[in-house]
Amino acid sequence: MEKVKTLVFGGGEIHDWQGIQPKLVAALEACDAFELTTVQENLDALLDLNSYDVLVFHYTVGTISDAQRDALSNWLISGKGYVGIHSAADSFRDDPAYRNIVGGHFITHPPHLLREYQVSVKDPEHPIMAGIAEDFIVEDEQYVLDYDTRVNILANALYKGDTMPVAWTKQHGQGRVFYQALGHDPKACEHPVFKQMLVQGVLWAAGRED
C-alpha cells in the first residue's frame, strides 16, 4: 500500500518544538506506513500542501496570515487530514477561523506545569483508541480548553472535579481533524500511549484506519 505522505511541522514560541519534532518523526518512522517531510517555522509551507495527505502540527502562538489559514482550510476541506499536537490549540490566538479548524483552544493549565494525572478513554471503539487501556497515567502539562461541544471526545481527564477533553476528532468539510492535548515536551512525547495515539491518529486522519 502507498505510504501516507505526511508533513510534520514544528515551530513557534514557548514549547521545545526542536526537541519534540524528532520524537514525533521517530514514532511515525517506527510504523513504516508514512513518507515523512519536516518543516520548521516557515508558515508559508501551508500555502501549498497538495503533496501531502496529513499535516502533523505542533506550534505555539504566532500569527497566521489569511492566505496561509485559508490554504490550510481549503486543503483540509478537500478531504485531507490534520493532526494537532498539544500547543496546536494555542496557536494563532487572534484567529477564530483557525480555532474552528482545530475544534477548540487553550485557556489555561494547572499551577504545576508538569504533573501526573489519569486519562480515561471515552470512546474505546474509535480506531485511534484501538488497543489502548481504559485508563492510563501520564506526566504532562494538562490543558484546560474551550472547545466546540460537537467534537467527538476520545479521552478526557479530571480538572477541578470536571472532565476536560484530552483528545478529540472532528470533520472539516471532507477532511478529518484529530487533536490531542498530550505532548508538552520531548519526554511526554515518549509515552507509549502518546506514540500509539499519534500513529493511529495520523492513519485515521488519512482514512487508513482499516
C-alpha distance (Angstrom), angle and dihedral (degrees) to the residues before:
residue distance angle dihedral
M1 . . .
E2 3.78 . .
K3 3.78 113.3 .
V4 3.81 121.6 -110.4
K5 3.79 108.2 -102.7
T6 3.78 102.0 -133.0
L7 3.79 131.1 -176.3
V8 3.83 113.8 -157.1
F9 3.80 107.5 -159.9
G10 3.81 123.5 -168.2
G11 3.77 132.9 176.1
G12 3.76 148.6 94.7
E13 3.78 133.1 94.0
I14 3.83 137.7 -56.9
H15 3.82 100.7 22.5
D16 3.81 125.0 77.6
W17 3.77 96.9 -112.1
Q18 3.82 89.9 160.6
G19 3.80 88.3 63.3
I20 3.79 96.3 36.9
Q21 3.80 99.4 51.1
P22 3.84 95.4 63.3
K23 3.81 90.0 50.6
L24 3.80 91.3 53.6
V25 3.78 91.2 47.2
A26 3.82 92.6 48.6
A27 3.81 92.4 50.5
L28 3.80 91.7 50.5
E29 3.80 94.0 43.2
A30 3.81 89.9 55.6
C31 3.81 89.3 62.7
D32 3.83 94.5 54.5
A33 3.81 90.8 -150.1
F34 3.80 97.0 104.7
E35 3.77 139.3 75.0
L36 3.79 100.9 -149.5
T37 3.79 133.2 -153.4
T38 3.80 124.1 174.6
V39 3.79 130.3 -151.8
Q40 3.79 128.1 -176.5
E41 3.80 125.9 -154.2
N42 3.82 99.0 -33.4
L43 3.82 104.8 117.7
D44 3.79 90.0 -176.6
A45 3.81 84.8 80.6
L46 3.82 85.1 77.3
L47 3.80 89.7 65.8
D48 3.80 91.5 73.7
L49 3.80 115.7 29.2
N50 3.79 95.7 145.2
S51 3.81 92.7 114.2
Y52 3.81 91.8 61.5
D53 3.79 138.4 74.0
V54 3.82 96.6 -164.3
L55 3.81 137.3 21.2
V56 3.83 116.7 -150.0
F57 3.79 104.3 -161.2
H58 3.81 128.4 -165.8
Y59 3.78 111.6 165.1
T60 3.81 136.3 132.1
V61 3.83 130.1 -141.5
G62 3.81 113.3 -41.6
T63 3.79 129.0 124.6
I64 3.78 127.2 -80.9
S65 3.79 121.4 -160.9
D66 3.78 122.0 -128.4
A67 3.80 89.5 -113.0
Q68 3.82 93.1 51.7
R69 3.81 93.4 46.8
D70 3.80 94.2 44.6
A71 3.80 91.6 49.4
L72 3.81 89.7 52.1
S73 3.80 91.6 46.4
N74 3.80 95.2 48.0
W75 3.80 92.6 46.1
L76 3.80 89.8 51.4
I77 3.81 94.0 45.1
S78 3.81 88.6 56.3
G79 3.81 90.2 66.4
K80 3.81 107.1 -80.9
G81 3.82 130.3 128.3
Y82 3.81 135.8 -107.7
V83 3.82 123.4 -166.1
G84 3.81 114.3 -172.0
I85 3.80 119.2 -161.8
H86 3.83 120.9 -154.2
S87 3.80 104.4 -67.9
A88 3.80 92.4 37.5
A89 3.82 82.1 91.5
D90 3.81 89.3 57.0
S91 3.80 97.2 51.5
F92 3.81 125.3 111.6
R93 3.79 95.2 4.2
D94 3.81 93.7 -171.4
D95 3.80 94.9 54.0
P96 3.84 114.1 86.7
A97 3.81 91.3 178.9
Y98 3.81 90.4 61.0
R99 3.80 90.1 47.1
N100 3.78 88.0 53.6
I101 3.81 90.2 55.4
V102 3.81 91.6 54.0
G103 3.80 94.8 40.7
G104 3.79 97.6 -127.5
H105 3.78 146.0 12.1
F106 3.80 143.2 -129.2
I107 3.81 118.9 -89.4
T108 3.82 105.1 168.4
H109 3.78 144.7 -46.5
P110 3.82 133.7 -128.1
P111 3.83 116.9 -82.3
H112 3.81 92.9 -103.5
L113 3.78 103.2 66.8
L114 3.81 97.0 -153.7
R115 3.79 119.4 32.7
E116 3.76 140.8 145.6
Y117 3.79 114.8 -99.7
Q118 3.77 138.1 161.5
V119 3.77 122.0 -109.4
S120 3.81 118.6 -157.9
V121 3.79 123.8 -156.1
K122 3.80 110.0 -125.2
D123 3.81 100.3 177.8
P124 3.82 107.2 35.6
E125 3.81 92.0 167.1
H126 3.79 93.7 63.7
P127 3.84 114.0 104.1
I128 3.81 91.5 -125.9
M129 3.81 90.1 60.7
A130 3.82 96.2 44.7
G131 3.79 111.9 136.1
I132 3.82 94.4 6.9
A133 3.80 119.1 129.1
E134 3.80 118.8 -110.6
D135 3.82 91.0 -111.4
F136 3.78 131.7 17.1
I137 3.80 137.2 173.3
V138 3.79 124.1 -123.6
E139 3.79 134.4 -178.3
D140 3.76 101.8 -143.3
E141 3.77 144.9 112.3
Q142 3.79 108.9 -76.4
Y143 3.76 113.5 -138.4
V144 3.79 120.5 -145.3
L145 3.80 104.3 -150.7
D146 3.76 141.6 -168.6
Y147 3.79 105.2 -143.9
D148 3.77 144.6 172.5
T149 3.80 106.5 -95.0
R150 3.81 89.0 -141.6
V151 3.81 93.0 69.9
N152 3.80 117.0 106.9
I153 3.81 105.3 -115.3
L154 3.80 112.3 -144.4
A155 3.82 99.3 179.1
N156 3.77 138.2 2.2
A157 3.81 143.8 -177.5
L158 3.77 136.4 -153.6
Y159 3.79 121.1 -95.2
K160 3.82 117.2 178.3
G161 3.79 89.5 -22.1
D162 3.80 96.1 -51.2
T163 3.77 128.3 97.6
M164 3.78 118.5 -106.6
P165 3.82 122.4 -169.1
V166 3.78 118.1 -109.6
A167 3.82 97.0 179.2
W168 3.77 136.6 11.1
T169 3.78 144.7 165.0
K170 3.78 132.1 -143.4
Q171 3.78 141.3 165.1
H172 3.80 124.6 -109.2
G173 3.75 105.1 -169.6
Q174 3.80 104.2 -56.4
G175 3.79 90.1 -23.3
R176 3.79 129.4 100.9
V177 3.80 123.8 -130.1
F178 3.81 124.8 -164.0
Y179 3.80 120.2 -178.7
Q180 3.80 126.8 -177.3
A181 3.79 122.3 -177.1
L182 3.80 93.3 -154.0
G183 3.81 121.2 97.4
H184 3.80 108.2 72.3
D185 3.81 95.7 154.9
P186 3.81 140.3 2.7
K187 3.81 93.4 -87.3
A188 3.82 91.8 52.6
C189 3.81 88.4 51.6
E190 3.81 89.5 59.3
H191 3.82 92.9 62.7
P192 3.81 106.2 118.2
V193 3.80 93.7 -132.2
F194 3.80 91.5 49.7
K195 3.80 89.3 53.3
Q196 3.80 92.4 45.9
M197 3.80 91.9 50.5
L198 3.80 90.4 46.8
V199 3.80 93.8 53.1
Q200 3.79 94.6 42.0
G201 3.79 90.5 43.1
V202 3.81 93.7 54.4
L203 3.80 90.8 46.9
W204 3.81 90.4 49.9
A205 3.81 92.5 46.8
A206 3.81 88.0 53.3
G207 3.80 92.1 49.1
R208 3.80 91.5 -112.5
E209 3.80 99.6 116.7
D210 3.83 94.9 119.1
